[in-house]
Amino acid sequence: MILPTKHLPTERALLTVGAQLLTHLQEPKSVSRLWSDIKHDPSQDNSISFDWFVLALDLLSAMGIIHFANERIARTTSA
């Protein structure tokens, strides 16, 4: 689920989906705005469900790559 396997293609692995999300997080965004950006980007594979999108956000948050503040998702800046 997190990494691609024999039964899970690379484009559906949560790390891949998370990387796609990060390309859209140049500035803080709401969850709905980020979801809309992902769904309307012609260069992205739009076959992921909202559940898979949320799982990828959870993974990125657990890894400390993104954080949630003021109803926005933003990249975590390292000091």
mmJSON file of the N, C-alpha and C atoms, coordinates in Angstrom:
{"data_MODEL":{"atom_site":{
"group_PDB":["ATOM","ATOM","ATOM","ATOM","ATOM","ATOM","ATOM","ATOM","ATOM","ATOM","ATOM","ATOM","ATOM","ATOM","ATOM","ATOM","ATOM","ATOM","ATOM","ATOM","ATOM","ATOM","ATOM","ATOM","ATOM","ATOM","ATOM","ATOM","ATOM","ATOM","ATOM","ATOM","ATOM","ATOM","ATOM","ATOM","ATOM","ATOM","ATOM","ATOM","ATOM","ATOM","ATOM","ATOM","ATOM","ATOM","ATOM","ATOM","ATOM","ATOM","ATOM","ATOM","ATOM","ATOM","ATOM","ATOM","ATOM","ATOM","ATOM","ATOM","ATOM","ATOM","ATOM","ATOM","ATOM","ATOM","ATOM","ATOM","ATOM","ATOM","ATOM","ATOM","ATOM","ATOM","ATOM","ATOM","ATOM","ATOM","ATOM","ATOM","ATOM","ATOM","ATOM","ATOM","ATOM","ATOM","ATOM","ATOM","ATOM","ATOM","ATOM","ATOM","ATOM","ATOM","ATOM","ATOM","ATOM","ATOM","ATOM","ATOM","ATOM","ATOM","ATOM","ATOM","ATOM","ATOM","ATOM","ATOM","ATOM","ATOM","ATOM","ATOM","ATOM","ATOM","ATOM","ATOM","ATOM","ATOM","ATOM","ATOM","ATOM","ATOM","ATOM","ATOM","ATOM","ATOM","ATOM","ATOM","ATOM","ATOM","ATOM","ATOM","ATOM","ATOM","ATOM","ATOM","ATOM","ATOM","ATOM","ATOM","ATOM","ATOM","ATOM","ATOM","ATOM","ATOM","ATOM","ATOM","ATOM","ATOM","ATOM","ATOM","ATOM","ATOM","ATOM","ATOM","ATOM","ATOM","ATOM","ATOM","ATOM","ATOM","ATOM","ATOM","ATOM","ATOM","ATOM","ATOM","ATOM","ATOM","ATOM","ATOM","ATOM","ATOM","ATOM","ATOM","ATOM","ATOM","ATOM","ATOM","ATOM","ATOM","ATOM","ATOM","ATOM","ATOM","ATOM","ATOM","ATOM","ATOM","ATOM","ATOM","ATOM","ATOM","ATOM","ATOM","ATOM","ATOM","ATOM","ATOM","ATOM","ATOM","ATOM","ATOM","ATOM","ATOM","ATOM","ATOM","ATOM","ATOM","ATOM","ATOM","ATOM","ATOM","ATOM","ATOM","ATOM","ATOM","ATOM","ATOM","ATOM","ATOM","ATOM","ATOM","ATOM","ATOM","ATOM","ATOM","ATOM","ATOM","ATOM","ATOM","ATOM","ATOM","ATOM","ATOM","ATOM"],
"id":[1,2,3,4,5,6,7,8,9,10,11,12,13,14,15,16,17,18,19,20,21,22,23,24,25,26,27,28,29,30,31,32,33,34,35,36,37,38,39,40,41,42,43,44,45,46,47,48,49,50,51,52,53,54,55,56,57,58,59,60,61,62,63,64,65,66,67,68,69,70,71,72,73,74,75,76,77,78,79,80,81,82,83,84,85,86,87,88,89,90,91,92,93,94,95,96,97,98,99,100,101,102,103,104,105,106,107,108,109,110,111,112,113,114,115,116,117,118,119,120,121,122,123,124,125,126,127,128,129,130,131,132,133,134,135,136,137,138,139,140,141,142,143,144,145,146,147,148,149,150,151,152,153,154,155,156,157,158,159,160,161,162,163,164,165,166,167,168,169,170,171,172,173,174,175,176,177,178,179,180,181,182,183,184,185,186,187,188,189,190,191,192,193,194,195,196,197,198,199,200,201,202,203,204,205,206,207,208,209,210,211,212,213,214,215,216,217,218,219,220,221,222,223,224,225,226,227,228,229,230,231,232,233,234,235,236,237],
"type_symbol":["N","C","C","N","C","C","N","C","C","N","C","C","N","C","C","N","C","C","N","C","C","N","C","C","N","C","C","N","C","C","N","C","C","N","C","C","N","C","C","N","C","C","N","C","C","N","C","C","N","C","C","N","C","C","N","C","C","N","C","C","N","C","C","N","C","C","N","C","C","N","C","C","N","C","C","N","C","C","N","C","C","N","C","C","N","C","C","N","C","C","N","C","C","N","C","C","N","C","C","N","C","C","N","C","C","N","C","C","N","C","C","N","C","C","N","C","C","N","C","C","N","C","C","N","C","C","N","C","C","N","C","C","N","C","C","N","C","C","N","C","C","N","C","C","N","C","C","N","C","C","N","C","C","N","C","C","N","C","C","N","C","C","N","C","C","N","C","C","N","C","C","N","C","C","N","C","C","N","C","C","N","C","C","N","C","C","N","C","C","N","C","C","N","C","C","N","C","C","N","C","C","N","C","C","N","C","C","N","C","C","N","C","C","N","C","C","N","C","C","N","C","C","N","C","C","N","C","C","N","C","C","N","C","C","N","C","C"],
"label_atom_id":["N","CA","C","N","CA","C","N","CA","C","N","CA","C","N","CA","C","N","CA","C","N","CA","C","N","CA","C","N","CA","C","N","CA","C","N","CA","C","N","CA","C","N","CA","C","N","CA","C","N","CA","C","N","CA","C","N","CA","C","N","CA","C","N","CA","C","N","CA","C","N","CA","C","N","CA","C","N","CA","C","N","CA","C","N","CA","C","N","CA","C","N","CA","C","N","CA","C","N","CA","C","N","CA","C","N","CA","C","N","CA","C","N","CA","C","N","CA","C","N","CA","C","N","CA","C","N","CA","C","N","CA","C","N","CA","C","N","CA","C","N","CA","C","N","CA","C","N","CA","C","N","CA","C","N","CA","C","N","CA","C","N","CA","C","N","CA","C","N","CA","C","N","CA","C","N","CA","C","N","CA","C","N","CA","C","N","CA","C","N","CA","C","N","CA","C","N","CA","C","N","CA","C","N","CA","C","N","CA","C","N","CA","C","N","CA","C","N","CA","C","N","CA","C","N","CA","C","N","CA","C","N","CA","C","N","CA","C","N","CA","C","N","CA","C","N","CA","C","N","CA","C","N","CA","C","N","CA","C","N","CA","C","N","CA","C","N","CA","C","N","CA","C","N","CA","C"],
"label_alt_id":[null,null,null,null,null,null,null,null,null,null,null,null,null,null,null,null,null,null,null,null,null,null,null,null,null,null,null,null,null,null,null,null,null,null,null,null,null,null,null,null,null,null,null,null,null,null,null,null,null,null,null,null,null,null,null,null,null,null,null,null,null,null,null,null,null,null,null,null,null,null,null,null,null,null,null,null,null,null,null,null,null,null,null,null,null,null,null,null,null,null,null,null,null,null,null,null,null,null,null,null,null,null,null,null,null,null,null,null,null,null,null,null,null,null,null,null,null,null,null,null,null,null,null,null,null,null,null,null,null,null,null,null,null,null,null,null,null,null,null,null,null,null,null,null,null,null,null,null,null,null,null,null,null,null,null,null,null,null,null,null,null,null,null,null,null,null,null,null,null,null,null,null,null,null,null,null,null,null,null,null,null,null,null,null,null,null,null,null,null,null,null,null,null,null,null,null,null,null,null,null,null,null,null,null,null,null,null,null,null,null,null,null,null,null,null,null,null,null,null,null,null,null,null,null,null,null,null,null,null,null,null,null,null,null,null,null,null],
"label_comp_id":["MET","MET","MET","ILE","ILE","ILE","LEU","LEU","LEU","PRO","PRO","PRO","THR","THR","THR","LYS","LYS","LYS","HIS","HIS","HIS","LEU","LEU","LEU","PRO","PRO","PRO","THR","THR","THR","GLU","GLU","GLU","ARG","ARG","ARG","ALA","ALA","ALA","LEU","LEU","LEU","LEU","LEU","LEU","THR","THR","THR","VAL","VAL","VAL","GLY","GLY","GLY","ALA","ALA","ALA","GLN","GLN","GLN","LEU","LEU","LEU","LEU","LEU","LEU","THR","THR","THR","HIS","HIS","HIS","LEU","LEU","LEU","GLN","GLN","GLN","GLU","GLU","GLU","PRO","PRO","PRO","LYS","LYS","LYS","SER","SER","SER","VAL","VAL","VAL","SER","SER","SER","ARG","ARG","ARG","LEU","LEU","LEU","TRP","TRP","TRP","SER","SER","SER","ASP","ASP","ASP","ILE","ILE","ILE","LYS","LYS","LYS","HIS","HIS","HIS","ASP","ASP","ASP","PRO","PRO","PRO","SER","SER","SER","GLN","GLN","GLN","ASP","ASP","ASP","ASN","ASN","ASN","SER","SER","SER","ILE","ILE","ILE","SER","SER","SER","PHE","PHE","PHE","ASP","ASP","ASP","TRP","TRP","TRP","PHE","PHE","PHE","VAL","VAL","VAL","LEU","LEU","LEU","ALA","ALA","ALA","LEU","LEU","LEU","ASP","ASP","ASP","LEU","LEU","LEU","LEU","LEU","LEU","SER","SER","SER","ALA","ALA","ALA","MET","MET","MET","GLY","GLY","GLY","ILE","ILE","ILE","ILE","ILE","ILE","HIS","HIS","HIS","PHE","PHE","PHE","ALA","ALA","ALA","ASN","ASN","ASN","GLU","GLU","GLU","ARG","ARG","ARG","ILE","ILE","ILE","ALA","ALA","ALA","ARG","ARG","ARG","THR","THR","THR","THR","THR","THR","SER","SER","SER","ALA","ALA","ALA"],
"label_asym_id":["A","A","A","A","A","A","A","A","A","A","A","A","A","A","A","A","A","A","A","A","A","A","A","A","A","A","A","A","A","A","A","A","A","A","A","A","A","A","A","A","A","A","A","A","A","A","A","A","A","A","A","A","A","A","A","A","A","A","A","A","A","A","A","A","A","A","A","A","A","A","A","A","A","A","A","A","A","A","A","A","A","A","A","A","A","A","A","A","A","A","A","A","A","A","A","A","A","A","A","A","A","A","A","A","A","A","A","A","A","A","A","A","A","A","A","A","A","A","A","A","A","A","A","A","A","A","A","A","A","A","A","A","A","A","A","A","A","A","A","A","A","A","A","A","A","A","A","A","A","A","A","A","A","A","A","A","A","A","A","A","A","A","A","A","A","A","A","A","A","A","A","A","A","A","A","A","A","A","A","A","A","A","A","A","A","A","A","A","A","A","A","A","A","A","A","A","A","A","A","A","A","A","A","A","A","A","A","A","A","A","A","A","A","A","A","A","A","A","A","A","A","A","A","A","A","A","A","A","A","A","A","A","A","A","A","A","A"],
"label_entity_id":["1","1","1","1","1","1","1","1","1","1","1","1","1","1","1","1","1","1","1","1","1","1","1","1","1","1","1","1","1","1","1","1","1","1","1","1","1","1","1","1","1","1","1","1","1","1","1","1","1","1","1","1","1","1","1","1","1","1","1","1","1","1","1","1","1","1","1","1","1","1","1","1","1","1","1","1","1","1","1","1","1","1","1","1","1","1","1","1","1","1","1","1","1","1","1","1","1","1","1","1","1","1","1","1","1","1","1","1","1","1","1","1","1","1","1","1","1","1","1","1","1","1","1","1","1","1","1","1","1","1","1","1","1","1","1","1","1","1","1","1","1","1","1","1","1","1","1","1","1","1","1","1","1","1","1","1","1","1","1","1","1","1","1","1","1","1","1","1","1","1","1","1","1","1","1","1","1","1","1","1","1","1","1","1","1","1","1","1","1","1","1","1","1","1","1","1","1","1","1","1","1","1","1","1","1","1","1","1","1","1","1","1","1","1","1","1","1","1","1","1","1","1","1","1","1","1","1","1","1","1","1","1","1","1","1","1","1"],
"label_seq_id":[1,1,1,2,2,2,3,3,3,4,4,4,5,5,5,6,6,6,7,7,7,8,8,8,9,9,9,10,10,10,11,11,11,12,12,12,13,13,13,14,14,14,15,15,15,16,16,16,17,17,17,18,18,18,19,19,19,20,20,20,21,21,21,22,22,22,23,23,23,24,24,24,25,25,25,26,26,26,27,27,27,28,28,28,29,29,29,30,30,30,31,31,31,32,32,32,33,33,33,34,34,34,35,35,35,36,36,36,37,37,37,38,38,38,39,39,39,40,40,40,41,41,41,42,42,42,43,43,43,44,44,44,45,45,45,46,46,46,47,47,47,48,48,48,49,49,49,50,50,50,51,51,51,52,52,52,53,53,53,54,54,54,55,55,55,56,56,56,57,57,57,58,58,58,59,59,59,60,60,60,61,61,61,62,62,62,63,63,63,64,64,64,65,65,65,66,66,66,67,67,67,68,68,68,69,69,69,70,70,70,71,71,71,72,72,72,73,73,73,74,74,74,75,75,75,76,76,76,77,77,77,78,78,78,79,79,79],
"pdbx_PDB_ins_code":[null,null,null,null,null,null,null,null,null,null,null,null,null,null,null,null,null,null,null,null,null,null,null,null,null,null,null,null,null,null,null,null,null,null,null,null,null,null,null,null,null,null,null,null,null,null,null,null,null,null,null,null,null,null,null,null,null,null,null,null,null,null,null,null,null,null,null,null,null,null,null,null,null,null,null,null,null,null,null,null,null,null,null,null,null,null,null,null,null,null,null,null,null,null,null,null,null,null,null,null,null,null,null,null,null,null,null,null,null,null,null,null,null,null,null,null,null,null,null,null,null,null,null,null,null,null,null,null,null,null,null,null,null,null,null,null,null,null,null,null,null,null,null,null,null,null,null,null,null,null,null,null,null,null,null,null,null,null,null,null,null,null,null,null,null,null,null,null,null,null,null,null,null,null,null,null,null,null,null,null,null,null,null,null,null,null,null,null,null,null,null,null,null,null,null,null,null,null,null,null,null,null,null,null,null,null,null,null,null,null,null,null,null,null,null,null,null,null,null,null,null,null,null,null,null,null,null,null,null,null,null,null,null,null,null,null,null],
"Cartn_x":[0.814,0.0,0.865,1.886,2.764,3.74,4.299,5.223,4.554,4.999,4.434,4.812,3.922,4.163,3.766,3.828,3.424,1.955,1.135,-0.301,-0.749,0.179,-0.151,0.775,0.233,1.079,1.728,2.829,3.584,2.729,1.885,1.091,0.018,-0.248,-1.247,-0.615,0.693,1.364,1.237,1.076,0.87,2.058,3.261,4.413,4.344,3.892,3.746,2.641,1.515,0.405,0.843,1.566,2.081,3.013,3.856,4.751,3.955,2.879,2.017,1.373,0.964,0.366,1.372,2.6,3.622,3.904,3.738,3.963,2.932,1.796,0.738,0.772,1.701,1.76,2.894,2.895,3.893,3.546,2.258,1.797,0.714,0.412,-0.628,-1.975,-2.677,-3.981,-4.941,-6.222,-7.237,-7.29,-7.874,-8.002,-8.807,-9.912,-10.762,-10.049,-9.253,-8.509,-7.45,-6.739,-5.718,-6.361,-7.488,-8.206,-8.632,-9.156,-9.586,-8.4,-7.283,-6.084,-5.623,-5.643,-5.225,-6.172,-7.461,-8.45,-8.463,-8.071,-8.131,-6.772,-5.743,-4.419,-4.304,-4.186,-4.127,-2.866,-1.818,-0.584,-0.609,-1.621,-1.713,-2.664,-2.4,-3.329,-4.478,-5.653,-6.784,-7.636,-7.074,-7.874,-7.907,-7.232,-7.255,-8.572,-9.008,-10.235,-9.888,-10.92,-10.702,-10.11,-10.515,-9.959,-8.451,-8.016,-6.588,-5.841,-6.463,-5.923,-5.69,-6.681,-6.567,-5.501,-5.421,-4.374,-2.983,-2.819,-1.528,-1.217,-2.227,-2.024,-1.623,-2.282,-1.946,-0.508,-0.088,1.281,2.283,2.042,2.949,2.996,1.863,1.817,2.579,2.388,3.09,4.601,5.016,6.441,7.004,6.136,6.588,6.866,6.364,6.621,5.62,4.393,3.374,2.792,2.125,1.412,0.115,-0.792,-2.09,-2.152,-2.429,-2.549,-3.495,-4.337,-5.285,-6.127,-6.584,-7.418,-6.724,-5.41,-4.62,-3.581,-3.215,-2.13,-0.923,0.219,1.436,2.614,3.627,4.872,5.529,6.155,6.893,8.258,8.617,9.937,10.89,12.054,13.043,13.903,14.255,15.041,16.514],
"Cartn_y":[-1.189,0.0,1.263,1.276,2.445,2.392,1.223,1.022,0.168,0.29,-0.577,-2.038,-2.921,-4.357,-5.039,-6.339,-7.102,-6.855,-6.617,-6.436,-4.976,-4.071,-2.646,-1.875,-1.305,-0.577,0.654,1.063,2.201,3.451,3.724,4.955,4.959,3.813,3.744,3.659,3.501,3.438,4.787,4.756,5.996,6.947,6.428,7.319,8.057,7.398,8.037,9.082,8.73,9.681,10.875,10.613,11.696,12.625,12.067,12.894,13.778,13.239,14.044,15.182,14.906,15.951,17.057,16.675,17.67,18.613,18.146,19.034,20.153,19.962,20.976,21.826,21.564,22.308,23.326,24.211,25.273,26.348,26.467,27.352,26.601,27.017,26.33,26.342,25.222,25.082,24.337,24.567,23.787,22.386,21.467,20.097,20.084,20.826,20.824,21.448,22.482,23.11,22.156,21.472,20.518,19.363,18.861,17.783,18.236,19.438,19.975,20.113,20.61,20.751,19.397,18.39,17.045,16.489,16.632,16.065,16.772,18.031,18.79,18.954,18.306,18.393,17.334,17.751,16.77,15.901,16.347,15.559,14.473,14.477,13.497,12.37,11.209,10.089,10.346,10.638,11.035,9.868,8.688,7.525,7.285,8.111,7.872,8.355,7.663,8.051,9.067,9.694,10.647,9.935,8.699,7.924,7.747,7.435,7.233,8.557,9.644,10.997,11.299,11.01,11.269,10.374,9.125,8.239,8.776,9.31,9.89,11.115,11.946,13.095,12.628,11.585,11.035,10.535,9.852,9.348,10.501,11.523,12.673,13.388,13.476,14.102,13.269,11.962,11.073,11.119,11.358,11.449,12.833,13.786,15.135,16.004,15.622,16.364,17.498,17.291,18.336,18.508,19.644,19.87,20.61,20.55,21.193,22.348,23.546,24.721,25.715,26.324,27.336,26.822,25.579,24.941,24.827,24.793,24.677,23.573,22.982,22.0,22.728,22.557,23.212,22.262,22.501,21.749,22.168,21.22,21.525,22.061,23.178,23.747,23.282,22.847,22.402,23.587,23.612,24.739,24.502],
"Cartn_z":[0.0,0.0,0.0,0.823,0.855,-0.315,-0.535,-1.65,-2.724,-3.969,-5.011,-4.754,-5.14,-5.007,-6.309,-6.286,-7.465,-7.803,-6.781,-6.992,-6.931,-6.639,-6.553,-7.484,-8.558,-9.503,-8.867,-9.42,-8.903,-8.775,-9.76,-9.735,-8.651,-8.027,-6.951,-5.565,-5.485,-4.188,-3.482,-2.169,-1.431,-1.529,-1.631,-1.805,-3.14,-4.169,-5.478,-5.442,-4.845,-4.731,-3.883,-2.809,-1.969,-2.727,-3.567,-4.383,-5.336,-5.897,-6.77,-5.988,-4.764,-3.93,-3.638,-3.359,-3.038,-4.2,-5.425,-6.569,-6.613,-5.954,-5.925,-4.659,-3.76,-2.5,-2.497,-3.458,-3.471,-2.445,-2.121,-1.058,-0.282,0.944,1.724,1.004,1.094,0.435,1.345,1.13,1.836,1.224,1.959,1.458,0.164,0.141,-1.057,-2.251,-2.024,-3.124,-3.672,-2.782,-3.217,-3.98,-3.498,-4.181,-5.57,-5.674,-6.965,-7.921,-7.414,-8.248,-8.784,-7.934,-8.345,-9.4,-9.178,-10.104,-11.46,-11.507,-12.76,-13.447,-12.928,-13.54,-14.631,-15.9,-16.99,-16.971,-16.3,-16.277,-15.198,-14.33,-13.254,-13.631,-13.054,-13.189,-12.22,-12.738,-11.906,-11.442,-11.394,-11.018,-9.51,-8.711,-7.271,-6.675,-5.649,-4.953,-3.869,-3.319,-2.233,-1.02,-0.783,0.333,0.177,-1.035,-1.307,-1.144,-1.565,-1.41,0.075,0.905,2.343,2.971,2.553,3.064,2.723,1.526,1.138,1.999,2.278,3.169,4.565,5.059,6.376,6.411,5.369,5.303,5.314,4.493,4.452,5.798,6.467,7.783,8.812,8.792,9.723,9.508,8.269,7.951,8.261,8.644,8.977,7.768,6.611,5.375,5.191,5.671,5.618,7.015,7.214,8.47,8.174,9.126,8.999,9.988,9.494,10.357,9.709,10.52,10.03,8.869,8.991,7.968,6.613,6.617,5.396,5.558,4.431,4.38,3.814,4.454,3.977,4.129,3.323,3.482,4.787,5.454,6.67,6.276,6.864,6.585,7.67,7.284,8.266,8.672,9.927,10.452,10.291],
"occupancy":[1.0,1.0,1.0,1.0,1.0,1.0,1.0,1.0,1.0,1.0,1.0,1.0,1.0,1.0,1.0,1.0,1.0,1.0,1.0,1.0,1.0,1.0,1.0,1.0,1.0,1.0,1.0,1.0,1.0,1.0,1.0,1.0,1.0,1.0,1.0,1.0,1.0,1.0,1.0,1.0,1.0,1.0,1.0,1.0,1.0,1.0,1.0,1.0,1.0,1.0,1.0,1.0,1.0,1.0,1.0,1.0,1.0,1.0,1.0,1.0,1.0,1.0,1.0,1.0,1.0,1.0,1.0,1.0,1.0,1.0,1.0,1.0,1.0,1.0,1.0,1.0,1.0,1.0,1.0,1.0,1.0,1.0,1.0,1.0,1.0,1.0,1.0,1.0,1.0,1.0,1.0,1.0,1.0,1.0,1.0,1.0,1.0,1.0,1.0,1.0,1.0,1.0,1.0,1.0,1.0,1.0,1.0,1.0,1.0,1.0,1.0,1.0,1.0,1.0,1.0,1.0,1.0,1.0,1.0,1.0,1.0,1.0,1.0,1.0,1.0,1.0,1.0,1.0,1.0,1.0,1.0,1.0,1.0,1.0,1.0,1.0,1.0,1.0,1.0,1.0,1.0,1.0,1.0,1.0,1.0,1.0,1.0,1.0,1.0,1.0,1.0,1.0,1.0,1.0,1.0,1.0,1.0,1.0,1.0,1.0,1.0,1.0,1.0,1.0,1.0,1.0,1.0,1.0,1.0,1.0,1.0,1.0,1.0,1.0,1.0,1.0,1.0,1.0,1.0,1.0,1.0,1.0,1.0,1.0,1.0,1.0,1.0,1.0,1.0,1.0,1.0,1.0,1.0,1.0,1.0,1.0,1.0,1.0,1.0,1.0,1.0,1.0,1.0,1.0,1.0,1.0,1.0,1.0,1.0,1.0,1.0,1.0,1.0,1.0,1.0,1.0,1.0,1.0,1.0,1.0,1.0,1.0,1.0,1.0,1.0,1.0,1.0,1.0,1.0,1.0,1.0,1.0,1.0,1.0,1.0,1.0,1.0],
"B_iso_or_equiv":[0.0,0.0,0.0,0.0,0.0,0.0,0.0,0.0,0.0,0.0,0.0,0.0,0.0,0.0,0.0,0.0,0.0,0.0,0.0,0.0,0.0,0.0,0.0,0.0,0.0,0.0,0.0,0.0,0.0,0.0,0.0,0.0,0.0,0.0,0.0,0.0,0.0,0.0,0.0,0.0,0.0,0.0,0.0,0.0,0.0,0.0,0.0,0.0,0.0,0.0,0.0,0.0,0.0,0.0,0.0,0.0,0.0,0.0,0.0,0.0,0.0,0.0,0.0,0.0,0.0,0.0,0.0,0.0,0.0,0.0,0.0,0.0,0.0,0.0,0.0,0.0,0.0,0.0,0.0,0.0,0.0,0.0,0.0,0.0,0.0,0.0,0.0,0.0,0.0,0.0,0.0,0.0,0.0,0.0,0.0,0.0,0.0,0.0,0.0,0.0,0.0,0.0,0.0,0.0,0.0,0.0,0.0,0.0,0.0,0.0,0.0,0.0,0.0,0.0,0.0,0.0,0.0,0.0,0.0,0.0,0.0,0.0,0.0,0.0,0.0,0.0,0.0,0.0,0.0,0.0,0.0,0.0,0.0,0.0,0.0,0.0,0.0,0.0,0.0,0.0,0.0,0.0,0.0,0.0,0.0,0.0,0.0,0.0,0.0,0.0,0.0,0.0,0.0,0.0,0.0,0.0,0.0,0.0,0.0,0.0,0.0,0.0,0.0,0.0,0.0,0.0,0.0,0.0,0.0,0.0,0.0,0.0,0.0,0.0,0.0,0.0,0.0,0.0,0.0,0.0,0.0,0.0,0.0,0.0,0.0,0.0,0.0,0.0,0.0,0.0,0.0,0.0,0.0,0.0,0.0,0.0,0.0,0.0,0.0,0.0,0.0,0.0,0.0,0.0,0.0,0.0,0.0,0.0,0.0,0.0,0.0,0.0,0.0,0.0,0.0,0.0,0.0,0.0,0.0,0.0,0.0,0.0,0.0,0.0,0.0,0.0,0.0,0.0,0.0,0.0,0.0,0.0,0.0,0.0,0.0,0.0,0.0],
"pdbx_formal_charge":[null,null,null,null,null,null,null,null,null,null,null,null,null,null,null,null,null,null,null,null,null,null,null,null,null,null,null,null,null,null,null,null,null,null,null,null,null,null,null,null,null,null,null,null,null,null,null,null,null,null,null,null,null,null,null,null,null,null,null,null,null,null,null,null,null,null,null,null,null,null,null,null,null,null,null,null,null,null,null,null,null,null,null,null,null,null,null,null,null,null,null,null,null,null,null,null,null,null,null,null,null,null,null,null,null,null,null,null,null,null,null,null,null,null,null,null,null,null,null,null,null,null,null,null,null,null,null,null,null,null,null,null,null,null,null,null,null,null,null,null,null,null,null,null,null,null,null,null,null,null,null,null,null,null,null,null,null,null,null,null,null,null,null,null,null,null,null,null,null,null,null,null,null,null,null,null,null,null,null,null,null,null,null,null,null,null,null,null,null,null,null,null,null,null,null,null,null,null,null,null,null,null,null,null,null,null,null,null,null,null,null,null,null,null,null,null,null,null,null,null,null,null,null,null,null,null,null,null,null,null,null,null,null,null,null,null,null],
"auth_seq_id":[1,1,1,2,2,2,3,3,3,4,4,4,5,5,5,6,6,6,7,7,7,8,8,8,9,9,9,10,10,10,11,11,11,12,12,12,13,13,13,14,14,14,15,15,15,16,16,16,17,17,17,18,18,18,19,19,19,20,20,20,21,21,21,22,22,22,23,23,23,24,24,24,25,25,25,26,26,26,27,27,27,28,28,28,29,29,29,30,30,30,31,31,31,32,32,32,33,33,33,34,34,34,35,35,35,36,36,36,37,37,37,38,38,38,39,39,39,40,40,40,41,41,41,42,42,42,43,43,43,44,44,44,45,45,45,46,46,46,47,47,47,48,48,48,49,49,49,50,50,50,51,51,51,52,52,52,53,53,53,54,54,54,55,55,55,56,56,56,57,57,57,58,58,58,59,59,59,60,60,60,61,61,61,62,62,62,63,63,63,64,64,64,65,65,65,66,66,66,67,67,67,68,68,68,69,69,69,70,70,70,71,71,71,72,72,72,73,73,73,74,74,74,75,75,75,76,76,76,77,77,77,78,78,78,79,79,79],
"auth_comp_id":["MET","MET","MET","ILE","ILE","ILE","LEU","LEU","LEU","PRO","PRO","PRO","THR","THR","THR","LYS","LYS","LYS","HIS","HIS","HIS","LEU","LEU","LEU","PRO","PRO","PRO","THR","THR","THR","GLU","GLU","GLU","ARG","ARG","ARG","ALA","ALA","ALA","LEU","LEU","LEU","LEU","LEU","LEU","THR","THR","THR","VAL","VAL","VAL","GLY","GLY","GLY","ALA","ALA","ALA","GLN","GLN","GLN","LEU","LEU","LEU","LEU","LEU","LEU","THR","THR","THR","HIS","HIS","HIS","LEU","LEU","LEU","GLN","GLN","GLN","GLU","GLU","GLU","PRO","PRO","PRO","LYS","LYS","LYS","SER","SER","SER","VAL","VAL","VAL","SER","SER","SER","ARG","ARG","ARG","LEU","LEU","LEU","TRP","TRP","TRP","SER","SER","SER","ASP","ASP","ASP","ILE","ILE","ILE","LYS","LYS","LYS","HIS","HIS","HIS","ASP","ASP","ASP","PRO","PRO","PRO","SER","SER","SER","GLN","GLN","GLN","ASP","ASP","ASP","ASN","ASN","ASN","SER","SER","SER","ILE","ILE","ILE","SER","SER","SER","PHE","PHE","PHE","ASP","ASP","ASP","TRP","TRP","TRP","PHE","PHE","PHE","VAL","VAL","VAL","LEU","LEU","LEU","ALA","ALA","ALA","LEU","LEU","LEU","ASP","ASP","ASP","LEU","LEU","LEU","LEU","LEU","LEU","SER","SER","SER","ALA","ALA","ALA","MET","MET","MET","GLY","GLY","GLY","ILE","ILE","ILE","ILE","ILE","ILE","HIS","HIS","HIS","PHE","PHE","PHE","ALA","ALA","ALA","ASN","ASN","ASN","GLU","GLU","GLU","ARG","ARG","ARG","ILE","ILE","ILE","ALA","ALA","ALA","ARG","ARG","ARG","THR","THR","THR","THR","THR","THR","SER","SER","SER","ALA","ALA","ALA"],
"auth_asym_id":["A","A","A","A","A","A","A","A","A","A","A","A","A","A","A","A","A","A","A","A","A","A","A","A","A","A","A","A","A","A","A","A","A","A","A","A","A","A","A","A","A","A","A","A","A","A","A","A","A","A","A","A","A","A","A","A","A","A","A","A","A","A","A","A","A","A","A","A","A","A","A","A","A","A","A","A","A","A","A","A","A","A","A","A","A","A","A","A","A","A","A","A","A","A","A","A","A","A","A","A","A","A","A","A","A","A","A","A","A","A","A","A","A","A","A","A","A","A","A","A","A","A","A","A","A","A","A","A","A","A","A","A","A","A","A","A","A","A","A","A","A","A","A","A","A","A","A","A","A","A","A","A","A","A","A","A","A","A","A","A","A","A","A","A","A","A","A","A","A","A","A","A","A","A","A","A","A","A","A","A","A","A","A","A","A","A","A","A","A","A","A","A","A","A","A","A","A","A","A","A","A","A","A","A","A","A","A","A","A","A","A","A","A","A","A","A","A","A","A","A","A","A","A","A","A","A","A","A","A","A","A","A","A","A","A","A","A"],
"auth_atom_id":["N","CA","C","N","CA","C","N","CA","C","N","CA","C","N","CA","C","N","CA","C","N","CA","C","N","CA","C","N","CA","C","N","CA","C","N","CA","C","N","CA","C","N","CA","C","N","CA","C","N","CA","C","N","CA","C","N","CA","C","N","CA","C","N","CA","C","N","CA","C","N","CA","C","N","CA","C","N","CA","C","N","CA","C","N","CA","C","N","CA","C","N","CA","C","N","CA","C","N","CA","C","N","CA","C","N","CA","C","N","CA","C","N","CA","C","N","CA","C","N","CA","C","N","CA","C","N","CA","C","N","CA","C","N","CA","C","N","CA","C","N","CA","C","N","CA","C","N","CA","C","N","CA","C","N","CA","C","N","CA","C","N","CA","C","N","CA","C","N","CA","C","N","CA","C","N","CA","C","N","CA","C","N","CA","C","N","CA","C","N","CA","C","N","CA","C","N","CA","C","N","CA","C","N","CA","C","N","CA","C","N","CA","C","N","CA","C","N","CA","C","N","CA","C","N","CA","C","N","CA","C","N","CA","C","N","CA","C","N","CA","C","N","CA","C","N","CA","C","N","CA","C","N","CA","C","N","CA","C","N","CA","C","N","CA","C","N","CA","C","N","CA","C","N","CA","C"],
"pdbx_PDB_model_num":[1,1,1,1,1,1,1,1,1,1,1,1,1,1,1,1,1,1,1,1,1,1,1,1,1,1,1,1,1,1,1,1,1,1,1,1,1,1,1,1,1,1,1,1,1,1,1,1,1,1,1,1,1,1,1,1,1,1,1,1,1,1,1,1,1,1,1,1,1,1,1,1,1,1,1,1,1,1,1,1,1,1,1,1,1,1,1,1,1,1,1,1,1,1,1,1,1,1,1,1,1,1,1,1,1,1,1,1,1,1,1,1,1,1,1,1,1,1,1,1,1,1,1,1,1,1,1,1,1,1,1,1,1,1,1,1,1,1,1,1,1,1,1,1,1,1,1,1,1,1,1,1,1,1,1,1,1,1,1,1,1,1,1,1,1,1,1,1,1,1,1,1,1,1,1,1,1,1,1,1,1,1,1,1,1,1,1,1,1,1,1,1,1,1,1,1,1,1,1,1,1,1,1,1,1,1,1,1,1,1,1,1,1,1,1,1,1,1,1,1,1,1,1,1,1,1,1,1,1,1,1,1,1,1,1,1,1]
}}}
